[in-house]
Amino acid sequence: MATKRISNTKRFFMMNPIIQFFKFIYLSLKIMVIVAGGHGGTRKAGY
């Protein structure tokens, strides 16, 4: 058991779908903010 690299907490965070879901939403929002900020803010042109 001494050779396992991932602790139980990290494995729990990696295997938890709710945490993965929130992490995905957080990254998506960050990307959307960056993309929207690079394309003139909140205007809807081009969609």
Helices and strands as residue ranges (DSSP letters): H 8-15, H 17-38
